[in-house]
């Protein structure tokens, strides 16, 4: 059995090596798609030793031919300083080239540079413009950040309805932060009718992904009976889950609630928390 596994592993490694050689040969002819594929392999170490400097070289050759994907990849390398000196201005130029060719991720990254003032003066209105273009293509992170901007009135007119709409778009794609924020908007009645049950539904979805703030809000919902049947053991369970990641608020809530509970109920809640965490293997999300 071990021999078979060894042979299969060697076969897979040889196949990757052959693919790299074939891709390199085609890339040297000037084929832009091959140059991008080769750069990706070098960037990730797929079938070859990872080499950021060489990856950047091949991305640059494809980018010079106008390939938007290569422009975006090269921009990311300049932004992070991978294989080259960090250079926000060059990253900005390349993000802009790719964004204007409709690459949603580049539109988001360009918006992020304007939002944070990296290589350019901080301009929330320009950031919102690029986030909006990426959002229209269904780019989840752009939908989430743009929703935050509409809720705060940063770079756009304050609009809770639009914020809730965008949070929902991102939440429906599984973004736990958007799920949390949509739940908060339902709990406050901001941009949507106040609905504690709906808030709990969104907290639950985010909590299942390890979102600590949602776990705390679920605990509060159970403790107060908002949108769900009041249950101290369930509240303590979610506080315990959230506290396992070191959250001080969750720890304080757990201790305050435990002071009002019997040792038997506390032990049951701890057991429930352990069972829940054993079934939800994830990194806690702050």
C-alpha positions as CSV (number, residue, x, y, z in Angstrom):
1,X,0.0,0.0,0.0
2,X,2.8,2.4,0.9
3,X,4.6,1.5,-2.4
4,X,1.4,2.4,-4.3
5,X,1.1,5.7,-2.5
6,X,4.8,6.5,-3.2
7,X,4.4,5.7,-6.9
8,X,1.2,7.8,-7.2
9,X,3.0,10.7,-5.4
10,X,6.0,10.4,-7.8
11,X,3.6,10.3,-10.8
12,X,1.8,13.4,-9.6
13,X,5.1,15.3,-9.0
14,X,6.4,14.3,-12.5
15,X,3.1,15.4,-14.1
16,X,3.5,18.8,-12.4
17,X,7.1,19.1,-13.5
18,X,6.2,18.2,-17.1
19,X,3.3,20.8,-17.0
20,X,5.7,23.4,-15.8
21,X,8.2,22.7,-18.6
22,X,5.5,22.8,-21.2
23,X,4.1,26.0,-19.8
24,X,7.6,27.6,-19.7
25,X,8.2,26.7,-23.3
26,X,5.0,28.3,-24.4
27,X,5.5,31.3,-22.2
28,X,8.8,31.9,-23.9
29,X,7.1,32.3,-27.3
30,X,5.2,35.3,-25.9
31,X,1.9,33.6,-25.1
32,X,0.3,35.8,-22.5
33,X,-2.0,33.1,-21.1
34,X,1.0,30.8,-20.6
35,X,2.9,33.6,-19.0
36,X,0.2,34.1,-16.5
37,X,-0.1,30.4,-15.8
38,X,3.6,30.1,-15.3
39,X,3.7,33.1,-13.0
40,X,0.8,31.5,-11.0
41,X,2.8,28.3,-10.6
42,X,5.9,30.2,-9.4
43,X,3.8,32.4,-7.1
44,X,2.2,29.4,-5.4
45,X,5.0,26.8,-5.7
46,X,2.8,24.5,-7.8
47,X,5.1,22.0,-9.5
48,X,8.2,24.2,-8.9
49,X,10.0,26.0,-6.1
50,X,8.2,29.1,-5.1
51,X,9.9,32.2,-6.6
52,X,8.1,35.5,-6.3
53,X,10.8,37.5,-8.2
54,X,10.4,35.2,-11.2
55,X,6.7,35.2,-10.9
56,X,6.6,38.9,-11.1
57,X,8.8,38.8,-14.2
58,X,6.3,36.7,-16.0
59,X,3.2,38.6,-14.8
60,X,5.0,41.8,-16.0
61,X,5.5,40.3,-19.5
62,X,1.8,39.4,-19.7
63,X,0.7,42.7,-18.2
64,X,2.7,44.6,-20.8
65,X,0.5,42.8,-23.4
66,X,-2.6,44.2,-21.7
67,X,-3.7,41.1,-19.9
68,X,-5.9,42.4,-17.1
69,X,-5.5,39.4,-14.8
70,X,-1.7,39.8,-15.0
71,X,-2.0,43.5,-14.3
72,X,-4.0,42.7,-11.2
73,X,-1.6,40.0,-10.0
74,X,1.4,42.2,-10.5
75,X,-0.3,45.1,-8.7
76,X,-0.9,42.8,-5.7
77,X,2.8,41.9,-5.7
78,X,3.8,45.6,-5.7
79,X,1.3,46.3,-3.0
80,X,2.6,43.6,-0.8
81,X,6.3,43.9,-1.7
82,X,6.5,40.3,-2.9
83,X,9.4,39.7,-5.2
84,X,10.1,43.4,-5.4
85,X,10.2,46.5,-3.3
86,X,6.8,47.6,-2.1
87,X,5.5,50.4,-4.3
88,X,2.0,51.7,-3.8
89,X,2.2,54.1,-6.8
90,X,3.0,51.3,-9.2
91,X,0.4,49.1,-7.6
92,X,-2.1,51.9,-8.1
93,X,-1.3,52.2,-11.8
94,X,-1.7,48.5,-12.4
95,X,-4.9,48.2,-10.3
96,X,-6.3,51.0,-12.3
97,X,-5.4,49.3,-15.6
98,X,-7.1,46.1,-14.5
99,X,-10.0,47.8,-12.9
100,X,-10.8,49.7,-16.1
101,X,-10.9,46.3,-17.9
102,X,-13.6,45.2,-15.6
103,X,-11.7,43.0,-13.1
104,X,-13.9,43.1,-10.0
105,X,-11.1,42.2,-7.6
106,X,-9.0,45.0,-9.0
107,X,-11.8,47.5,-8.7
108,X,-12.2,46.5,-5.0
109,X,-8.4,46.8,-4.4
110,X,-8.3,50.2,-6.1
111,X,-11.2,51.3,-4.0
112,X,-9.3,50.1,-0.9
113,X,-6.3,52.1,-1.8
114,X,-8.4,55.3,-2.1
115,X,-10.2,54.3,1.1
116,X,-7.0,53.9,3.1
117,X,-5.0,56.6,1.3
118,X,-2.3,54.2,0.1
119,X,-0.2,55.9,-2.7
120,X,-2.9,58.5,-3.1
121,X,-4.7,61.1,-0.9
122,X,-7.5,59.4,1.0
123,X,-10.7,59.9,-1.0
124,X,-13.8,58.1,0.2
125,X,-15.9,59.2,-2.8
126,X,-13.5,57.6,-5.2
127,X,-13.3,54.6,-3.0
128,X,-17.1,54.3,-3.1
129,X,-17.1,54.6,-6.9
130,X,-14.8,51.6,-7.3
131,X,-16.5,49.5,-4.6
132,X,-19.8,50.1,-6.3
133,X,-18.5,48.8,-9.6
134,X,-17.1,45.7,-8.0
135,X,-20.3,45.3,-6.0
136,X,-22.4,45.4,-9.2
137,X,-20.4,42.4,-10.3
138,X,-21.2,40.5,-7.2
139,X,-17.9,40.9,-5.4
140,X,-18.8,40.1,-1.8
141,X,-16.1,42.2,0.0
142,X,-17.1,45.2,-2.0
143,X,-20.7,44.8,-1.1
144,X,-19.8,44.5,2.5
145,X,-17.5,47.6,2.6
146,X,-19.9,49.7,0.6
147,X,-22.7,48.7,3.0
148,X,-20.6,50.0,5.9
149,X,-20.0,53.3,4.0
150,X,-23.8,53.7,3.4
151,X,-24.5,53.0,7.0
152,X,-22.0,55.6,8.2
153,X,-22.4,58.1,5.4
154,X,-18.7,57.9,4.5
155,X,-18.1,58.9,0.9
156,X,-21.8,58.5,0.1
157,X,-25.1,59.9,1.4
158,X,-26.2,58.0,4.6
159,X,-28.8,55.4,3.5
160,X,-29.8,52.6,5.9
161,X,-32.0,51.0,3.2
162,X,-29.1,50.8,0.8
163,X,-26.8,49.6,3.5
164,X,-29.2,46.8,4.5
165,X,-29.6,45.8,0.8
166,X,-25.9,45.5,0.4
167,X,-25.4,43.7,3.6
168,X,-28.0,41.2,2.5
169,X,-26.2,40.6,-0.9
170,X,-23.0,39.9,0.9
171,X,-24.7,37.9,3.6
172,X,-26.4,35.7,1.1
173,X,-22.9,34.8,-0.3
174,X,-21.8,33.7,3.2
175,X,-19.9,36.8,4.4
176,X,-20.1,36.4,8.2
177,X,-19.4,40.1,8.9
178,X,-22.3,41.0,6.6
179,X,-24.6,38.5,8.3
180,X,-23.7,40.0,11.7
181,X,-24.3,43.5,10.5
182,X,-27.6,42.6,8.8
183,X,-28.7,41.0,12.1
184,X,-27.8,44.2,14.0
185,X,-29.8,46.3,11.5
186,X,-32.9,44.0,12.1
187,X,-32.4,44.3,15.8
188,X,-32.4,48.1,15.6
189,X,-34.8,48.5,12.7
190,X,-32.3,50.4,10.6
191,X,-33.2,50.2,6.9
192,X,-35.5,47.2,7.6
193,X,-38.4,46.6,10.0
194,X,-37.3,45.8,13.5
195,X,-37.4,42.0,13.8
196,X,-35.6,40.2,16.5
197,X,-36.3,36.8,15.1
198,X,-34.7,37.7,11.8
199,X,-31.8,39.2,13.6
200,X,-31.3,35.9,15.5
201,X,-31.4,34.0,12.2
202,X,-28.5,36.1,10.8
203,X,-26.5,35.9,14.0
204,X,-26.8,32.1,13.9
205,X,-25.5,31.9,10.4
206,X,-22.5,34.1,11.3
207,X,-21.9,32.3,14.6
208,X,-21.7,29.0,12.8
209,X,-18.8,30.4,10.8
210,X,-17.0,31.4,14.0
211,X,-18.0,35.0,14.1
212,X,-17.4,35.9,17.8
213,X,-19.5,39.1,17.8
214,X,-22.4,37.0,16.5
215,X,-21.9,34.4,19.1
216,X,-22.1,37.1,21.8
217,X,-25.2,38.6,20.2
218,X,-26.8,35.1,20.2
219,X,-25.9,34.8,23.8
220,X,-27.6,38.1,24.6
221,X,-30.6,37.1,22.5
222,X,-31.1,33.9,24.5
223,X,-30.4,35.7,27.8
224,X,-33.0,38.4,27.2
225,X,-35.4,36.3,25.1
226,X,-35.2,38.6,22.1
227,X,-36.4,36.9,19.0
228,X,-36.1,33.4,20.6
229,X,-37.3,31.6,23.7
230,X,-35.3,32.7,26.8
231,X,-32.8,30.1,27.8
232,X,-29.9,30.8,30.2
233,X,-28.1,27.6,29.3
234,X,-28.1,28.4,25.6
235,X,-26.9,32.0,26.4
236,X,-24.1,30.6,28.6
237,X,-23.2,28.2,25.9
238,X,-22.7,30.9,23.3
239,X,-20.8,33.1,25.8
240,X,-18.5,30.2,26.5
241,X,-17.9,29.5,22.8
242,X,-17.1,33.2,22.2
243,X,-14.9,33.4,25.3
244,X,-12.9,30.4,24.1
245,X,-11.3,32.8,21.6
246,X,-10.2,35.1,24.4
247,X,-12.9,37.7,24.0
248,X,-13.2,39.8,27.2
249,X,-16.8,40.8,26.6
250,X,-17.9,37.2,26.2
251,X,-15.9,36.2,29.3
252,X,-17.5,39.0,31.4
253,X,-21.0,38.1,30.1
254,X,-20.4,34.4,30.9
255,X,-19.2,35.2,34.5
256,X,-22.1,37.5,35.2
257,X,-24.7,35.0,33.9
258,X,-23.1,32.1,35.7
259,X,-23.4,33.9,39.0
260,X,-27.2,33.5,38.6
261,X,-27.2,29.9,37.6
262,X,-27.0,26.5,39.4
263,X,-23.8,24.4,39.2
264,X,-25.8,21.8,37.3
265,X,-27.0,24.2,34.7
266,X,-23.5,25.7,34.3
267,X,-22.0,22.2,33.7
268,X,-24.7,21.4,31.2
269,X,-24.0,24.7,29.3
270,X,-20.2,23.9,29.3
271,X,-20.9,20.4,27.9
272,X,-23.2,21.9,25.2
273,X,-20.4,24.4,24.3
274,X,-17.8,21.7,24.0
275,X,-20.1,19.6,21.9
276,X,-20.9,22.6,19.6
277,X,-17.2,23.5,19.2
278,X,-16.3,19.9,18.4
279,X,-18.8,20.0,15.5
280,X,-17.7,23.4,14.3
281,X,-14.0,23.3,13.5
282,X,-12.9,26.8,12.5
283,X,-10.8,29.7,13.4
284,X,-12.6,32.2,15.5
285,X,-13.4,35.4,13.5
286,X,-13.2,38.6,15.5
